[in-house]
Amino acid sequence: MDSSCGLTDNRVSPPNSLHVSPPGGGGGVGSSHRKRRTLVAPEMNLSLDQSEGSLLSDDFLDTPDDLDINVDDIDTPDETDSLEFITNGNDLEWEDDTPVASAKAGPGGGSGAPAEDGNANNGRLWKTVIIGEQEHRIDMQIIKPYLRVITHGGYYGEGLNAIIVFSACYLPDSSCPDYHYIMENLFLYVVSSLEMLVAEDYLIIYMNGATPRSKMPGISWLKKCYQMIDRRLRKNLKSLVIAHPTWFIRTVLAISRPFISVKFMNKIRYVHSLDELAEIVPMEHVHVPECVMQYDEERIKARRERMEQERRQQEQQSVPHGPIKSSVRPKSMIVEQ
């Protein structure tokens, strides 16, 4: 460097050799016979100019031809490839490059967050559905015993006019644990099933027979179902047939009038037997629960016994109970005065 910078070359040059002592050294009788090994370091020029041997010289900057990298030949991960992350029990859902934790709380206070393959850490099975352009997750494991609550009963008329059967006897009892959590997931399952099963016009058969009051859905649950149903499904519904109606279901519908439209109320029909139901819709593919069939037979038997009893009472009223007494005495009994 130029001497005008005020720097001199009186610096001590670094050593270019390393003395290695054999193990066991440090004094003693054999210290006079120790031999030193010398490792000679190669000379390196650490200057920043491009002179020969420096780091910026062409010898170091040149790369051989076999190190040329073709970017097109590099395998990059596909968009469908997924990465699995192991977290501290908090599974994340990745949407729009932003991690969003699942907010669905399982029964018993557990997180129940679903994993990528649909199975949560606690062994639950989840199903993702879209209702009203909004994504929802259904705990299929908790509602597995109640999936028969809604079934497809075939078609009626011309075209794809579907028959949807809702069997209230398969609903959970209100005294079971996590009842509200079960009904919330079952509600999502019923609404999503309607959107999947219905293509054109349809009717719903509500099997109300053999259903105890503890299994009857509440008014808030029915109201939520009605409000979550898409407008297309409300419009395409041609009839709601209630089989074996009771005073309780009639009362519930009467209370529900304020939030149910008049057009929807006019679509409700009541049938009191399965034979009367068969006159409205074809029953070949309609699944009728065994308890409903038994309930229908008992009602028919009770109705026949009641009619037979009324007939006997009418016959007894029409027949006189004894001979008619005459006020005229026989001549033989007249005593001449």
Secondary structure, 3 states (H helix, E strand, C coil): CCHHHCCCCCCCCCCCEEEECCCCCCCCHHHHHCCCEEEECCCCCCCCCCCCCCCCCHHHHCCCHHHCCCHHHCCCCCCCCCCCCCCCCCCEEEECCEEEECCCCCHHHCCCCCCCCCECCCCCEEEEEEECCEEEEEECCCCHHHHHHEEEEEECCCCCCEEEEEEHHHCCCCCCCCHHHHHHHHHHHHHHHHHHHCCCCEEEEEECCCCCHHHCCCHHHHHHHHHHCCHHHHHHEEEEEEECCCHHHHHHHHHCHHHCCHHHHHCEEEECCHHHHHCCCCCCCCCCCHHHHHHHHHHHHHHHHHHHHHHHHHHHHHCCCCCCCCCCCCHHHCCCC
